[in-house]
Amino acid sequence: MKTNKIALVTGGSRGLGKEMSLQLIAKGIDVVITYHQNREAADTVVADIEKKGLKAKALQLDTCDISCFKQFTNDLSSYLISEYGQPEFDFLINNAGTGIYQPFLETTEAQFDAMVNVHFKGVYFLTQQLVPLLKDGGRIINISSGLTRFTFPNSSAYAAAKGAVEVFTKFLAKELAPRKIIANVVAPGGVATDFGGGENKNNEQKRTMLASATALGRVGEADDIGGVVSFLCSDDAKWINGQRIEVSGGVLL
């Protein structure tokens, strides 16, 4: 019996990760999501997906804590074997993260380390840990930010870590090519979610500024991003590799 393809979405309990998961299941792809602390929100996403007739699972993961990655990989493998009869999956979406809004001159070493750990070091070593479970011909999608192309004040540590992920993704595309694994970056512009304290959702002054700087005249929404991620997991995207795809509505063109 043919089984659905399987995607792992880190940080899939809310915001962009939740919308990515919903867009993936709309394409008939089962999902495993990770959550950091909010188990209730993760269980709600799983229940919503299961109501649509697809499989979903929530696993706890702190993407800053490299020491837990081996156990997480074992837990993921055990789930896949019990549910699908094999330990492999098809798509890895490295989405989990958080943000700070802090001037460069006031950014502390602890704040800098937090940004690097979740957005670069964690992505680097979690991907390294999971690639053996990724099927040949699979896909890796790393979530970056429009802030690697344009600048707004007070995001230097976050944006620098995302820039590192973009360079890393090119190396993934090159080094994993013998297994036909594709790696790309999706770089959202400003999106109205709870990310970074919900600035892009609740700060009307910032929303007005973002909308005026965007060709399409509004702030992004989560479903603007999720559809692009699901597209990159489709056969239609099989010849896109090592690329940065900005999804920003045309901000600061």
N, C-alpha and C positions, 0 to 999 in steps of 0.2 A: 504494500500500500504506500502510495506517495505521501510524504509528509511535507508540511509547510516549511519554508525557510525560516530561520530564527535570527533575530537581532538582539544584541545586548546594548541597552541604552543606559549609560551612567547618568545619575541625576534625573531619573525618569518619573519622579513622583509629582513634579510640579513644573510650571513655566514651560520653557522651550522643550525640555525633555519629555514632559507629558504630551505635548502636542506632537512631537516627533513620533512617539509611541502610537498615538491614535492614527496618525497618517500612515504609519507602517502597517498597522493591522487592516487599514482600509485597502491595502494592496495584498492582503492575504498572508502577511508575514507575522508569525508568532513573536512575542517579545519577552525578554527578561529585563526588568528594570532594577536599578539600584537606588537606594535611598540612604541618606546619612543618619538622620534621627527620626524623621516623621514617618513612622510605620503606618499610621492611620491613613495618611494621604496616599502612600504607596498602595495600600490594600484597596483603597477606593478606585485607583486607576486599574488595578488588576481586575476588580469586580466589573468595572465598566467594559473592559475588553472581553472578559468571559461572557458577558451578556450578548456580545456580538458574535459569539461562536468560535472565537480563537483562543489559543492558550497564552497565558501570561503568568509570570512569576516575579515576585519582589524579593531581592536579596539585600541585606545590609552591607554597606561598604563605605569606609572612610578613605576617599581617594588621596588624602594627604599622608596616610599611614602606610608606607611601603611594607612594613613588617606584616601586615594582614593580607597582602595580595596572594600569597601562596595558599592560605586557607580559603580565601574567597574563590580562587581558581578550583580548588578541590570541591567546594560546595557547588559551584556552577557545574562542574563536570558530573558530580553525583546526580544533580537534578536532571541534566540532559540525558544521562544514561537511563535513569528511572522513567523519564517521560517519553524519550525518543529512541532508546536502545543504543545510543552512541553519544560520545562526549563532545561532538563538534557543533559549531554554529557558523553562521554565514556572514553576519555584519556586526562590526564593532563601531559604536558611535560614542566617542569620548566627549561627553557634554557636561559632566558635573563640574561645578565651579561656583565661585562667589566673587564679589568685587568690593573694592574700597574706592572712596573718593577722597583723596588726600593729596595736597600739594607735594611736589617733589621735595622741597626743602624741609617738609615736616614728616615725611615718610620714615617710619622706624624700621630697623632691621627685622623686627618680628613681623611687621606688616609686609615687608618685601618678601621674607621667607614664606609667609602664608600664600602669597600670590604665586610664587615660583613653585611651591610644593603642589598646589592643587591644579594649576594650569599647565605646568611643564614637567616637573620631576615625576609627579604622579601619573600623568599621561604616558610619559616615556616608559616607566617601569611597569605599569599595568599592561600596556600594550605588549611589552616584551614577555610578560608572564602569560598573556592570553593568546599570542600568535600561534603557539603549538595546537591550540584548540580550534583555530580559525581554519575553515575549509580552504583547500586550494581553489583559487578563483573567487575568494571572498573579498569583502570590501572593508576598508577602515575610513571612517569619516571623523575628522577632528574639528571641533567647533572653536573658531577663533573669534575675531572681532573686527569691525570696520576701523577700529582705532589703531590698527597696524598700518593703515593707509593715510588716514587723516588724524588730526589731533584735536582733542578738547582738554582743557586744563584738568589736573587732579587725577589722572589715570595712568601715570607713567609706569608704575610697577606692574599693574594689570596688563597694560598694552605690551610692555616689553616681554612678559612671560608668554603672551599670545603670539608675539613675533617669533619667539623661539619655537613654538609649536608649528608654525608655518614652515620654517626651515626644516624641522624634524620630519614633517610630512613628506617633503620631497625625497628625503633619504629613505623613508619607508617605501615609497613608490619604486625607488631604484633597487633597494636591497631585497625586497620581497617579490620582485618581478619574476624570478624563476618559478615561484609558486602561483603566478598569475593573480596575486593579491593586489588589488587597486587601493590607493590611498589618496584622499582628497581633503581639502579644507573648505568648510562653509563659514563665512565671516558675516554675521549679522550686523546691521546698523543698530540704532537705538530701537529697542523693542519694549512694549508696555507689559512688563512682568514684575514679579517681586524681587528680581535680581538687584543686588546692590542697594537694598532698602526700598526698592520700588520707585526710584527716582524718575524713571521714564513713564511710569504709570500715574504717579501722584503729584509730581512737581509741575504745576501748570506753566510756570515760567520756562522751565527746561523743555517741556513738550512743545511750546510755541516756538522756541528757538530751533528745535530739531525739525519741526514741520516746515518752517520757513527755509531751512537749509536743504530740504529734500525735494527733488524734482517732482515727485508725486504728491507732495504737500501734506503729508501726515506722518505720525510716528508709526513704526512697525507693530504688528501684532504677532502673537506666537504662531498662528497658522500660516503666516507668510514664510516662516522658516521651515516648519515641519514638512511641508510639501516638497521643498528642495531636497531635504535629506532623504525622503522616501524615493524621490526620483533617482538620486544617486545610488540607491539600492536596487534599481530596476535594470532590466536588460537594455533599455534605451540609453543608459549611461555607461555601457560597457567599454567605451573608447575614451572616456575621460579619466585621466590619471595624472597625479602629481600637480593638480591645479588648485588654485584659490578662487572660490566662487563667492563673491560678495553679494549679499542679499540685503540691500539697504534702501531700496526705492529710489536710488540715485541721489544719495546725500553728498553734498559738497563736490559736485561734478566740476 
